[in-house]
Amino acid sequence: MLTADQITAYHREGFCIARGFFAPDEIDLLRRAAKEDRELDRHAFGRADGEGGTVRLSLWNHPGDGIYGMFARCERIVRSAEALLGGEVYHYHSKMIMKDPKVGGAWTWHQDYGYWYRNGVLWPLLTSASIAVDGATRANGCLQVIPRSHELGRIDHVQSGDQAGADMERVTAVLERLPLVYCEMEPGDTIFFHANLLHRSDMNRSDEPRWSMICCYNAARNDPYKDAHHPRYTPLDVVPDARIREVGIRRFADSSADVAWLEASRDHSARTPADGR
């Protein structure tokens, strides 16, 4: 779980980075599963960044029983999200961001709550945990954040390419008063960030991929007042951390396991997402 100091930093800065949050062998299982997963690739779609690049991602609401679900449902990450949000959480959605070498596009400045507000979520009582599947560097388009920008409240968002971005007049003013931080990470490092934290990323102009899996959680007491493409409160079945290795190893021992884990017919977010990284 996150330490007391990390939780304090999160509330002060709007984010915290947990180094080595997942072990190398756990991340190896996730990386191999993701990059060999034909279902993940088949359901992936592109988001034009307005700068000539495109980001590929795959997004789903239901964590399931496969390796992606084990990461999203494991005690380590769920209890950390509960500590940050002050009570029970549920899985709002997860996504795999696939920034491939030379072609992986940028994400414009935005707040996640800038999107989720429209889904009937009344308070910004959500957090995202971005797990580095590959190393994240300035060269391959790592996450950039503005510390303490979560204190600004929700900023108006406008369309930029296929993405909705924060009002740049206001973001420019914010950057005159607050610093910009590049969140470089090793595989297994995980950054937790507030729903109102301003963040973006550059295009991947390097020869190295930058894939990341992002698990988003909403406070149970923040149940949306209307239906949307992400779920309303759904109790989360939390699993022991050891299930990551058990399910991951079984996946590669049994080639038929977890073949159709993403069911677009019932998971509407697989077809109609509005958010990304």
C-alpha positions in Angstrom: 0.0 0.0 0.0 1.0 3.6 -0.3 2.8 5.0 2.8 1.6 7.8 5.0 4.1 10.1 3.4 2.9 9.3 -0.1 -0.7 9.9 0.9 0.3 13.2 2.4 2.2 14.1 -0.8 -0.8 13.1 -2.9 -3.2 15.5 -1.1 -0.6 18.3 -1.1 0.6 18.0 -4.7 -2.3 16.2 -6.4 -0.2 13.1 -7.2 2.4 10.7 -5.8 4.7 8.2 -7.5 5.1 4.8 -5.8 8.4 3.4 -7.0 8.5 -0.3 -7.5 4.8 -0.6 -6.6 4.7 -3.8 -8.7 7.5 -6.3 -8.8 9.5 -6.9 -12.0 8.0 -10.4 -12.5 4.5 -9.0 -12.1 5.1 -6.3 -14.7 6.7 -8.8 -17.0 3.5 -10.9 -16.9 1.4 -7.8 -17.6 3.7 -6.6 -20.5 3.8 -10.0 -22.2 0.0 -10.4 -21.8 -0.8 -7.0 -23.2 1.6 -7.1 -26.1 0.5 -10.6 -27.2 -3.2 -10.0 -26.6 -5.1 -10.0 -29.9 -8.4 -9.0 -28.1 -6.7 -5.9 -26.7 -5.3 -5.0 -30.1 -8.6 -5.7 -31.9 -10.6 -3.4 -29.5 -7.9 -0.6 -29.6 -8.8 2.6 -31.3 -7.0 5.9 -32.1 -7.3 9.4 -30.7 -5.9 12.1 -33.0 -4.0 14.7 -30.9 -4.5 17.7 -33.1 -0.7 17.8 -33.7 -0.5 15.1 -36.4 -0.1 12.2 -34.1 -2.5 9.4 -32.8 -2.6 7.6 -29.5 -3.9 4.0 -29.5 -5.7 2.8 -26.5 -8.1 0.1 -25.3 -10.6 0.9 -22.6 -13.0 -1.3 -20.5 -15.4 -0.9 -17.5 -15.4 -4.4 -16.1 -12.1 -5.6 -14.6 -12.9 -9.3 -15.0 -10.9 -12.3 -13.9 -7.9 -12.1 -16.2 -4.5 -10.5 -15.5 -5.8 -7.0 -16.2 -8.5 -7.6 -13.6 -6.1 -8.9 -11.1 -4.0 -5.7 -11.3 -7.1 -3.5 -11.0 -8.7 -5.6 -8.2 -5.6 -6.5 -6.1 -5.5 -5.3 -2.5 -2.3 -3.3 -3.0 -3.9 -0.9 -5.5 -7.5 -0.9 -4.2 -6.6 -0.3 -0.6 -4.3 2.6 -1.7 -7.2 4.1 -3.7 -9.4 3.8 -0.6 -6.8 5.5 1.6 -6.6 8.4 -0.9 -10.4 8.8 -1.3 -11.3 8.1 2.4 -13.5 5.0 2.1 -14.9 2.3 -0.2 -14.1 2.7 -3.9 -15.3 0.9 -7.1 -13.7 0.3 -10.4 -14.7 3.2 -12.8 -12.7 1.9 -15.7 -9.3 0.8 -16.9 -7.4 1.4 -20.1 -4.2 0.4 -21.8 -2.4 3.4 -23.4 -0.2 2.2 -26.3 2.4 4.8 -27.3 4.4 3.0 -29.9 7.8 4.2 -31.1 7.7 7.3 -33.4 3.9 7.2 -33.9 2.4 7.4 -30.4 0.7 10.8 -30.2 0.4 13.4 -27.5 -2.4 14.1 -25.0 -3.3 17.7 -24.6 -3.6 19.4 -21.1 -6.7 18.2 -19.3 -8.2 17.1 -16.0 -10.0 13.7 -15.8 -12.9 15.4 -14.0 -13.2 17.6 -17.0 -14.6 14.5 -18.7 -16.2 12.7 -15.8 -18.2 15.7 -14.7 -20.4 15.1 -17.7 -21.1 11.6 -16.6 -23.1 12.7 -13.6 -20.3 12.4 -11.1 -21.0 15.2 -8.6 -17.7 15.4 -6.7 -14.1 14.9 -8.0 -13.7 12.0 -5.6 -11.9 9.9 -8.1 -8.3 8.8 -8.5 -6.3 7.2 -11.3 -3.4 4.8 -10.9 -1.1 4.7 -14.0 1.1 1.7 -14.0 4.3 1.9 -16.1 4.3 -1.2 -18.3 7.4 0.1 -20.2 9.8 2.7 -18.9 8.5 6.2 -19.2 10.9 9.0 -20.1 10.8 12.5 -21.5 11.9 11.0 -24.9 9.0 8.5 -25.2 6.2 10.8 -23.9 6.0 10.3 -20.2 3.2 11.9 -18.1 3.6 15.6 -17.3 1.8 17.2 -14.4 1.3 20.6 -12.7 1.6 20.0 -9.0 -1.1 21.6 -6.9 -3.3 22.3 -9.9 -5.9 20.0 -8.4 -6.7 22.9 -6.0 -7.9 25.0 -9.0 -11.2 23.2 -9.3 -12.7 22.0 -12.6 -11.5 24.0 -15.6 -13.6 24.4 -18.8 -12.6 21.9 -21.5 -12.8 22.4 -25.3 -12.2 20.1 -28.3 -8.7 19.7 -29.7 -8.5 17.1 -32.5 -10.3 14.0 -31.1 -9.5 15.1 -27.5 -11.1 17.5 -25.1 -8.5 19.7 -23.5 -8.5 22.3 -20.8 -8.9 26.0 -21.7 -5.3 26.9 -22.8 -5.6 30.5 -21.8 -6.1 29.4 -18.2 -3.5 26.6 -18.4 -0.9 29.1 -19.7 -1.7 31.4 -16.7 -1.4 28.4 -14.4 2.1 27.5 -15.8 3.3 31.1 -15.0 2.6 30.4 -11.3 3.1 26.6 -10.9 5.9 24.3 -12.1 5.7 21.5 -14.7 7.0 18.1 -13.6 8.0 15.2 -16.0 7.0 11.9 -14.3 9.8 9.6 -15.5 9.2 6.0 -14.3 10.6 2.5 -14.4 8.4 -0.5 -15.3 6.3 -1.3 -12.2 6.4 2.3 -10.8 2.8 3.7 -10.4 1.6 7.2 -10.2 -1.6 8.0 -8.4 -3.2 11.3 -9.4 -6.2 13.4 -8.4 -9.2 13.8 -10.8 -8.6 17.6 -11.1 -4.8 17.4 -11.6 -3.8 19.0 -14.9 -1.7 16.6 -16.9 -0.6 15.9 -20.5 2.0 14.0 -22.4 4.1 14.5 -25.6 4.3 12.4 -28.7 6.6 9.4 -28.5 9.5 10.4 -30.8 11.8 7.8 -29.5 12.6 4.2 -30.6 11.2 2.8 -27.3 7.5 2.0 -26.6 5.7 3.6 -23.7 2.7 1.5 -22.7 0.9 2.1 -19.5 -2.2 0.6 -17.8 -4.4 3.1 -16.0 -6.9 2.0 -13.4 -9.5 4.6 -12.3 -11.6 4.4 -9.1 -14.6 6.4 -7.9 -15.6 6.7 -4.3 -18.6 4.5 -3.5 -20.3 7.5 -1.9 -19.8 9.5 -5.1 -22.2 7.3 -7.1 -23.2 9.2 -10.3 -26.8 10.5 -10.4 -27.3 9.3 -14.0 -26.2 6.5 -16.3 -23.3 7.1 -18.6 -20.7 5.0 -20.6 -18.8 4.4 -17.3 -20.5 2.4 -14.5 -22.4 3.6 -11.5 -21.5 2.1 -8.1 -20.7 -1.6 -8.5 -19.2 -3.4 -5.5 -15.6 -4.4 -6.2 -14.4 -7.9 -5.5 -10.9 -7.3 -4.2 -8.4 -10.1 -4.5 -5.1 -10.9 -2.8 -1.9 -9.6 -4.4 -0.7 -13.1 -5.1 -3.5 -13.6 -7.6 -1.5 -11.5 -10.1 1.2 -14.1 -10.4 -1.3 -17.0 -10.2 -3.5 -15.8 -13.0 -0.6 -14.5 -15.1 1.3 -17.7 -15.0 -1.9 -19.7 -15.7 -2.6 -17.5 -18.8 0.6 -18.6 -20.5 0.3 -22.2 -19.4 -3.2 -22.4 -20.9 -3.5 -20.7 -24.3 -7.3 -20.8 -24.2 -7.5 -18.8 -21.0 -8.8 -15.2 -21.0 -9.4 -15.2 -24.8 -12.6 -13.1 -25.0 -12.1 -11.0 -21.8 -13.4 -7.8 -23.4 -17.0 -8.1 -24.3 -17.9 -5.0 -26.4 -21.5 -6.0 -26.6 -22.0 -5.4 -22.8 -19.1 -3.0 -22.2 -20.1 0.1 -24.0 -16.9 2.0 -23.0 -15.0 -0.3 -25.4 -16.7 1.4 -28.3 -17.6 4.9 -27.1 -14.9 6.3 -24.7 -14.3 10.0 -24.3 -11.2 10.1 -22.2 -7.6 8.9 -22.3 -4.0 9.8 -21.4 
